[in-house]
Amino acid sequence: MNIILSGYGTMNQLVAQVAQDQGHTIVGVVAPNQQEDYPSLDSFNQASADLIIDFSHPDHLLPLLEEDLQVPIVVATTGEKDKIQAALHQQADHVPVFFEANMSYGIHALSQILEKALSLLQDYDVELLEAHHNQKVDAPSGTLVKLLDLVSEARPDSYPNYDRHEASGKRNPDEIGIHTLRGGSIVGDHEVLFAGPDESIKISHQAGSKAIFARGALRAGAKLIDKEPGYYSFDNL
């Protein structure tokens, strides 16, 4: 595939490396800062390509999505999820678009397992925890928000509790505890705790390397370029 990269931070530099190892070509980069590795572009439509892969920031991505895309796009940017999804749904009328908060197929599998667990453990308390490196700017992570969405769909009366220390009293059965850890070089850990009387169950995923996200984006892109225009995720790709 001929690929345009949106953003050129740590993740898309890794995407470029993995892509070239797989025989793909980086034809250009649209990034807020100049880089010397590939041709610099001002828009997604400035070069001929098969695919756009975006690991960037909403402030960078959203203005670029105001122009009608001509090629499929894989988006992994977290933060401002509602705005990004709305912009992608408009693009999906004429090109295939793919969005996931986490490009790991293992996280997709965890989500499927969580849906089943929620149906089996309806009376258990649920707590969600995520841990990332000390350079991550958004909290909680987009992946944790996705897991929270699944819990909220299964338990319509539930609500997230982000700041339990400010309240005194027993845990409300409808609250979902949200816990965010930041430190060191943690790639990404996510855990769902189901706590019941005298027993608990944990479902967790640990990312061993950021390469899983690069491979996941390229894997999704390889399938996306053969699809009809539409909005795709791991659930329907």
DAJO-V994829 format. One record per residue. N is the residue number from 0. RES is the residue in one small letter. OMEGA is omega in whole degrees, 0 to 359 (none if undefined). Layout:
((N:RES:OMEGA) (N:RES:OMEGA))
This chain:
((0:m:169) (1:n:192) (2:i:168) (3:i:177) (4:l:175) (5:s:189) (6:g:180) (7:y:174) (8:g:183) (9:t:185) (10:m:182) (11:n:171) (12:q:177) (13:l:176) (14:v:180) (15:a:180) (16:q:181) (17:v:180) (18:a:181) (19:q:175) (20:d:180) (21:q:177) (22:g:178) (23:h:182) (24:t:174) (25:i:184) (26:v:179) (27:g:180) (28:v:171) (29:v:185) (30:a:180) (31:p:180) (32:n:180) (33:q:174) (34:q:188) (35:e:186) (36:d:185) (37:y:177) (38:p:178) (39:s:181) (40:l:177) (41:d:180) (42:s:180) (43:f:185) (44:n:184) (45:q:180) (46:a:176) (47:s:183) (48:a:175) (49:d:191) (50:l:170) (51:i:174) (52:i:184) (53:d:163) (54:f:185) (55:s:184) (56:h:180) (57:p:180) (58:d:177) (59:h:188) (60:l:189) (61:l:176) (62:p:180) (63:l:181) (64:l:175) (65:e:177) (66:e:180) (67:d:180) (68:l:177) (69:q:180) (70:v:179) (71:p:180) (72:i:172) (73:v:184) (74:v:178) (75:a:180) (76:t:177) (77:t:188) (78:g:180) (79:e:187) (80:k:183) (81:d:180) (82:k:179) (83:i:181) (84:q:179) (85:a:179) (86:a:180) (87:l:178) (88:h:176) (89:q:178) (90:q:185) (91:a:177) (92:d:184) (93:h:174) (94:v:173) (95:p:178) (96:v:181) (97:f:178) (98:f:170) (99:e:177) (100:a:179) (101:n:185) (102:m:178) (103:s:176) (104:y:177) (105:g:177) (106:i:175) (107:h:178) (108:a:177) (109:l:180) (110:s:179) (111:q:178) (112:i:180) (113:l:179) (114:e:179) (115:k:181) (116:a:180) (117:l:179) (118:s:182) (119:l:189) (120:l:189) (121:q:183) (122:d:181) (123:y:172) (124:d:180) (125:v:175) (126:e:180) (127:l:182) (128:l:173) (129:e:178) (130:a:179) (131:h:179) (132:h:186) (133:n:177) (134:q:182) (135:k:189) (136:v:182) (137:d:179) (138:a:354) (139:p:183) (140:s:176) (141:g:179) (142:t:179) (143:l:177) (144:v:178) (145:k:178) (146:l:177) (147:l:178) (148:d:179) (149:l:178) (150:v:182) (151:s:178) (152:e:181) (153:a:181) (154:r:187) (155:p:182) (156:d:183) (157:s:177) (158:y:180) (159:p:175) (160:n:184) (161:y:192) (162:d:188) (163:r:186) (164:h:181) (165:e:181) (166:a:174) (167:s:181) (168:g:182) (169:k:179) (170:r:175) (171:n:181) (172:p:183) (173:d:183) (174:e:175) (175:i:181) (176:g:180) (177:i:184) (178:h:183) (179:t:177) (180:l:177) (181:r:177) (182:g:173) (183:g:183) (184:s:180) (185:i:183) (186:v:180) (187:g:176) (188:d:177) (189:h:183) (190:e:173) (191:v:178) (192:l:170) (193:f:183) (194:a:179) (195:g:178) (196:p:173) (197:d:177) (198:e:178) (199:s:180) (200:i:177) (201:k:173) (202:i:186) (203:s:177) (204:h:177) (205:q:175) (206:a:181) (207:g:182) (208:s:176) (209:k:179) (210:a:180) (211:i:180) (212:f:177) (213:a:180) (214:r:179) (215:g:179) (216:a:180) (217:l:178) (218:r:178) (219:a:181) (220:g:180) (221:a:177) (222:k:186) (223:l:187) (224:i:178) (225:d:184) (226:k:172) (227:e:175) (228:p:181) (229:g:181) (230:y:186) (231:y:170) (232:s:176) (233:f:183) (234:d:186) (235:n:180) (236:l:none))
